[in-house]
């Protein structure tokens, strides 16, 4: 006989714990004051209530922008110096005395100008596009369920309440009775 008593006792403890954890429906018997009790109502109609929510979505917007690039083919300083040296050597071969010095200086100046000009002839200009991006936000409105208008019948009377969930076919109700002074 004690073999049957222990499993029955364990089952009773688990059943009581499961019932106590279901707080959504409230206590099964009378409420804190003896004028409140719970019952079940038949759901007659459930209508979803919609609301509009604004949603901001960040995204990147990219576009191609025209650009002009200039590429130098050589070092203009090196071309100027090389041209001045060559011009100075050539100028030094002309004339004698002070004329030779003047020709050397004039040759160096002219050679520097020619060397600078030659070094810039290899410069190239390119036209193309470059992709640029920026962060933008798109705001959209989305329709969402905000709640449910529920029509239900309890003991012959019809009631309407807005709930944040769809109750299904039956709805647990709390009934409170007080004197109508």
C-alpha positions as CSV (number, residue, x, y, z in Angstrom):
1,X,0.0,0.0,0.0
2,X,2.9,2.4,0.7
3,X,4.1,1.7,-2.9
4,X,1.0,3.5,-4.3
5,X,1.0,6.3,-1.7
6,X,4.4,7.7,-2.5
7,X,3.8,8.1,-6.3
8,X,0.4,9.7,-5.7
9,X,2.0,12.1,-3.2
10,X,4.7,13.1,-5.7
11,X,2.1,13.6,-8.4
12,X,0.0,15.8,-6.1
13,X,3.0,18.1,-5.3
14,X,3.9,18.5,-9.0
15,X,0.3,19.3,-10.0
16,X,0.0,21.9,-7.2
17,X,3.3,23.6,-8.3
18,X,2.2,23.8,-12.0
19,X,-1.1,25.3,-11.1
20,X,0.6,27.9,-8.9
21,X,3.0,29.0,-11.6
22,X,0.2,29.9,-14.1
23,X,-0.2,33.6,-13.0
24,X,-1.9,34.7,-16.2
25,X,-5.3,33.5,-15.1
26,X,-5.1,34.5,-11.4
27,X,-6.0,32.3,-8.5
28,X,-8.6,29.6,-9.1
29,X,-10.9,30.5,-6.2
30,X,-12.3,33.6,-4.7
31,X,-10.1,36.8,-4.8
32,X,-8.3,38.6,-2.0
33,X,-11.7,40.0,-0.8
34,X,-14.5,37.5,-0.9
35,X,-16.4,39.6,-3.5
36,X,-14.2,38.6,-6.4
37,X,-14.2,35.3,-8.3
38,X,-13.1,33.9,-11.7
39,X,-15.0,32.4,-14.5
40,X,-14.9,31.7,-18.3
41,X,-16.6,33.8,-21.0
42,X,-17.3,32.7,-24.6
43,X,-15.5,34.9,-27.1
44,X,-17.9,36.1,-29.8
45,X,-15.6,38.2,-31.9
46,X,-11.9,39.3,-32.1
47,X,-10.9,42.3,-34.2
48,X,-7.2,43.2,-34.6
49,X,-6.5,46.9,-33.9
50,X,-3.8,48.3,-36.2
51,X,-1.4,51.1,-35.5
52,X,1.2,52.8,-37.7
53,X,4.9,52.6,-36.7
54,X,7.6,54.8,-38.3
55,X,10.7,52.8,-39.0
56,X,14.0,54.5,-39.9
57,X,16.3,52.3,-42.0
58,X,20.0,53.5,-42.6
59,X,21.6,52.8,-45.9
60,X,24.4,53.9,-48.1
61,X,23.8,55.9,-51.3
62,X,26.7,55.8,-53.8
63,X,27.2,57.8,-57.0
64,X,29.9,58.3,-59.6
65,X,31.5,61.8,-59.7
66,X,33.7,63.0,-62.6
67,X,37.3,63.7,-61.7
68,X,40.4,65.1,-63.5
69,X,43.8,63.8,-62.6
70,X,47.2,65.1,-63.7
71,X,50.1,62.7,-63.7
72,X,53.6,64.1,-63.9
73,X,56.1,62.0,-65.9
74,X,59.3,63.4,-64.4
75,X,60.9,65.5,-61.8
76,X,60.9,69.2,-63.0
77,X,63.7,70.1,-60.6
78,X,66.0,67.4,-62.1
79,X,65.1,68.6,-65.6
80,X,65.9,72.2,-64.8
81,X,69.3,71.3,-63.2
82,X,70.3,69.0,-66.0
83,X,69.3,71.7,-68.6
84,X,71.3,74.3,-66.7
85,X,74.5,72.1,-66.5
86,X,74.3,71.3,-70.2
87,X,73.6,74.9,-71.1
88,X,76.5,76.1,-68.9
89,X,78.9,73.7,-70.5
90,X,77.9,74.7,-74.0
91,X,78.0,78.4,-73.0
92,X,81.5,77.9,-71.6
93,X,82.8,76.8,-75.0
94,X,81.9,80.1,-76.6
95,X,84.1,83.2,-76.3
96,X,87.1,84.1,-74.2
97,X,87.6,85.9,-70.8
98,X,84.6,87.8,-69.4
99,X,82.6,86.9,-72.5
100,X,83.1,83.2,-71.7
101,X,81.7,83.8,-68.1
102,X,78.7,85.7,-69.5
103,X,78.1,82.9,-72.1
104,X,78.3,80.3,-69.4
105,X,75.7,82.1,-67.2
106,X,73.4,82.7,-70.2
107,X,73.8,79.1,-71.3
108,X,73.0,77.8,-67.8
109,X,69.8,80.0,-67.6
110,X,68.6,79.1,-71.1
111,X,69.5,75.4,-70.5
112,X,67.5,75.4,-67.2
113,X,64.4,76.8,-68.9
114,X,64.7,74.3,-71.8
115,X,65.2,71.4,-69.3
116,X,62.2,72.5,-67.2
117,X,60.0,72.7,-70.3
118,X,61.1,69.3,-71.6
119,X,60.4,67.6,-68.2
120,X,56.8,69.0,-68.2
121,X,56.0,67.7,-71.8
122,X,55.5,64.2,-70.4
123,X,52.7,65.2,-68.0
124,X,49.4,63.5,-68.7
125,X,45.8,64.5,-67.8
126,X,43.2,61.8,-67.2
127,X,39.4,62.2,-67.0
128,X,37.4,59.6,-65.2
129,X,34.9,58.9,-62.5
130,X,35.3,58.2,-58.8
131,X,32.6,56.4,-56.7
132,X,31.6,58.4,-53.6
133,X,29.2,57.2,-50.9
134,X,27.2,58.8,-48.1
135,X,25.0,57.5,-45.3
136,X,21.3,58.3,-45.6
137,X,18.2,57.1,-43.8
138,X,14.9,56.1,-45.3
139,X,11.8,56.5,-43.1
140,X,8.9,54.2,-43.8
141,X,5.6,53.6,-42.1
142,X,4.6,50.0,-41.3
143,X,1.2,48.8,-40.2
144,X,1.3,46.7,-37.0
145,X,-1.2,45.1,-34.7
146,X,-1.5,47.3,-31.6
147,X,-4.0,45.1,-29.8
148,X,-7.4,43.2,-30.1
149,X,-10.9,44.4,-29.5
150,X,-12.6,41.3,-28.0
151,X,-16.3,40.9,-27.7
152,X,-17.3,38.1,-25.2
153,X,-20.4,36.8,-23.4
154,X,-20.4,36.1,-19.7
155,X,-23.7,34.7,-18.1
156,X,-25.8,36.2,-20.9
157,X,-24.3,39.6,-20.9
158,X,-22.0,40.9,-23.7
159,X,-18.8,42.8,-23.0
160,X,-16.1,44.4,-25.0
161,X,-12.4,44.8,-23.9
162,X,-9.2,45.7,-25.7
163,X,-6.5,43.1,-25.0
164,X,-2.9,42.9,-26.1
165,X,-3.3,39.3,-27.1
166,X,-5.8,37.1,-29.0
167,X,-7.6,35.1,-26.4
168,X,-8.9,32.3,-28.6
169,X,-12.4,30.8,-28.1
170,X,-12.7,31.3,-24.3
171,X,-11.5,34.1,-22.0
172,X,-10.8,33.9,-18.3
173,X,-12.6,36.8,-16.5
174,X,-12.4,38.2,-13.0
175,X,-15.8,39.0,-11.6
176,X,-16.1,41.5,-8.8
177,X,-19.3,42.2,-7.0
178,X,-19.9,45.3,-4.8
179,X,-23.0,47.0,-3.5
180,X,-24.5,49.8,-5.7
181,X,-25.0,52.4,-2.9
